């Protein structure tokens, strides 16, 4: 009984294997036909259709109106209708420039000036650096002299004005001033050393107007300082 079952199982297995092989072969043929069919049976475009891409378009009809050319009056300003996107290159005049008489004389004058400047520079270079100017002579310091000596050189004396307030207060006395006199004999500075306050300004105003003869030191005028006494006395 079991031997019969074994024989039936072997026959079914052989049929299944044969069916599987046939199925693979049929599928391979179908795939090959799909791939090779377009390569064998291909369609070619007609030559007339290929040449249409290379033919130039036909010209416009002859009855088309000619392009309109704008008439521009050079003597009349016309505002542009649109802003240009590019700037045209400058126009270069190829004609040579011919110098006339005045230009030639101007060029000659310029050449003369340049030649003169070159000569000056050459002379300055040849002579070496220019020496700086000498320093200014230092101002002489005033020399102190005795009051009696300086008073002997007085050539103009201005009497002081007695202050009215000092007169009413019955103030009198002596004001001592230190006076500086320059080389020409002019009073240039006054220092009050002593005196009544009501009399000081009157003494200064008077002595400012005094004039001395120049004081000579080794034959040269020299500024000097001296003490000057101004007396105020009521009558």
Secondary structure, 3 states (H helix, E strand, C coil): CHHHHHHHHHHHHHHHHHHHHHHHHHHHHHHHHHHHHHHHCCCCCCHHHHHCCCCCCCCCCCCCCCCCCCCCCCCCCCCCCCCCCCCCCCCCCCCCCCCCHHHHHHHHHHHHHHHHHHHHHHHHHHHCCCCCCCCCCCCCCCEECCHHHHHHCEEECCCCCCCHHHHHCCCCEEEEEEEEECCCCEEEEEEEEECCHHHHHHHHHHHCCCEECCEEECCEEECEEEEEEEEECCC
